[in-house]
Amino acid sequence: MRVNTTTQNYFIDNIKTYNKLKRMKKYNFYAGPSILSPFAINETAKAVQNFAGTGLSILEVSHRSKEFQAVVDEANALVKELLDVPEGYEVLFLGGGASLQFYMMPLNLLKTRAAYLETGTWASNAIKQAKFVGEVEVVASSKDKNFTYIPKGYTVPADVDYFHYCSNNTIYGTEMLETPNVSVPLCADMSSDFLSHPVDVSKYDCIYAGAQKNAGPAGVTIVIIKKDKVTKEGLPTMLDYQTHIKKGSMFNTPPCLPIFTVLQTLKWYKELGGLKALEQRAIEKSTMLYDEIDRNKLFKGTVVAEDRSRMNVCFVMNEEYQELNDAFFKFASERGMVGIKGHRSVGGFRASLYNAMPKEGVEALVACMKEFEATI
Ligand SMILES: *Cc1c(COP(=O)(O)O)cnc(C)c1O
C-alpha cells in the first residue's frame, strides 16, 4: 500500500508540476540572443547527439567533412533562395559578430569617402569604426531626440563609395523598411531585421547581419557581398573578403554549430512560406502589440509612429503611471514574459518579436497588459 501511495503521489506531483509548467509557459522576448524556432532547437539537439548519421556529434566533426560541407552549401543556397540574391554576390558565414563588420566592411569597400546615417548606438559604432579606414560623412542623425525617429530629407553626396545605414535599430525600436532611394551603392547592417521581409539585394554592395537576432544563435555573422566590389589589395588575410570568398567561408574553422542552427532556421523560414509570409506574420504581430500600447491608458510607445519597428517594440509607462514600471515588470514576469526589460538607454519595456515568436506569445503579452490595466 505504501508503494501505491507513493506512486499515486508521484503522479499527482507530476501532474501538478506539469500544470504549473503549462501555466508558466515562457515567452522569450529577448533582443539578442533571442528566440529560435522549436524546429531549429530540436534539430540542433539531435545533431549534437548524432550528426547526419555519422554517429558523431556535430561538435566533434571536421569542418572539412563532406557532411559539414553540405551544411554550409545548403545554408548558402537557402540564404540566396530566400532573399532572391542575384548573380555576382557571395554569401559568407564569418565569426566576429556584426561589430567586426563595422570595420571589415569599410576596410574592403571604403576607398576615399563614405556616407553614413546615424540612427542609433549600432549605427554610431559603425561610423566610429569606418573612421579608422577613411573619410566619413554623417549625412543625418536622430541623436538629438535619443534616436526616436529616422531622419528624412537628407542628401547623400554622389561621389561617396557607398551609403551605410542600419535597417533596424534594435535598442530604440525604429526600422527603415524601405530601401533608401539614393544614387550610390548601399551597405547595411541588417542584424535585427534580416530575413523578416523581402529586400532588393541588387541595390547593395554589402549586407551583414549577426545571426543571434533573427537568423540563429550567437557566433556567426552572415555577409552578402557583391564580388566585383572587393578589389583592394594587401589587406590582412582574415579581414579580406576575398579570402573568404575564395575559400567559401572555410579559410579557417568556421563556427560550425551556429551555422548548422542557422541552416535549420532557414529551412523553417522556407517551410513557413519565405520572406513574404514572414513579413505578413511580422505585420500582424507588431500591429497587435502597438494597437494595445496605443489603446492601454498605462502605456505609450517611445518612437514616432511611422518609424516603428516590427521587430523590437519599445514602450514605457505613461507619465502619470511611471511608478508602476517595476510592478508591471513583475506582473508580466510572473506570467511567463521573459526579456521585456527595456534597454538602459530607453528604459521601460522592449518586446522583441523576431520571426520565431509565435502569435500566441504576443497575444499573451497583450492579455497581460490588459489584465494589469484592470488592476489599476
Ligand atoms: C546586436 C546588434 C549588433 C551587434 O552585434 P554583435 O554580433 O554583438 O557584434 C550590431 N547591429 C545591430 C543592428 C544589432 O542589433
Ligand as a Chemical Component Dictionary entry (heavy atoms), coordinates in Angstrom:
data_LIG
# 
_chem_comp.id                   LIG 
_chem_comp.type                 NON-POLYMER 
_chem_comp.pdbx_formal_charge   0 
_chem_comp.three_letter_code    LIG 
# 
loop_
_chem_comp_atom.comp_id 
_chem_comp_atom.atom_id 
_chem_comp_atom.alt_atom_id 
_chem_comp_atom.type_symbol 
_chem_comp_atom.charge 
_chem_comp_atom.model_Cartn_x 
_chem_comp_atom.model_Cartn_y 
_chem_comp_atom.model_Cartn_z 
_chem_comp_atom.pdbx_ordinal 
LIG C1 C1 C 0 23.155 43.244 -31.885 1  
LIG C2 C2 C 0 23.481 44.166 -32.987 2  
LIG C3 C3 C 0 24.807 44.430 -33.375 3  
LIG C4 C4 C 0 25.986 43.847 -32.661 4  
LIG O1 O1 O 0 26.144 42.522 -32.969 5  
LIG P1 P1 P 0 27.349 41.662 -32.394 6  
LIG O2 O2 O 0 27.126 40.369 -33.109 7  
LIG O3 O3 O 0 27.174 41.589 -30.926 8  
LIG O4 O4 O 0 28.607 42.309 -32.791 9  
LIG C5 C5 C 0 25.007 45.269 -34.450 10 
LIG N1 N1 N 0 23.980 45.839 -35.107 11 
LIG C6 C6 C 0 22.701 45.610 -34.751 12 
LIG C7 C7 C 0 21.609 46.273 -35.516 13 
LIG C8 C8 C 0 22.417 44.774 -33.686 14 
LIG O5 O5 O 0 21.140 44.555 -33.339 15 
# 
loop_
_chem_comp_bond.comp_id 
_chem_comp_bond.atom_id_1 
_chem_comp_bond.atom_id_2 
_chem_comp_bond.value_order 
_chem_comp_bond.pdbx_ordinal 
LIG C1 C2 SING 1  
LIG C2 C3 SING 2  
LIG C2 C8 DOUB 3  
LIG C3 C4 SING 4  
LIG C3 C5 DOUB 5  
LIG C4 O1 SING 6  
LIG O1 P1 SING 7  
LIG P1 O2 DOUB 8  
LIG P1 O3 SING 9  
LIG P1 O4 SING 10 
LIG C5 N1 SING 11 
LIG N1 C6 DOUB 12 
LIG C6 C7 SING 13 
LIG C6 C8 SING 14 
LIG C8 O5 SING 15 
# 
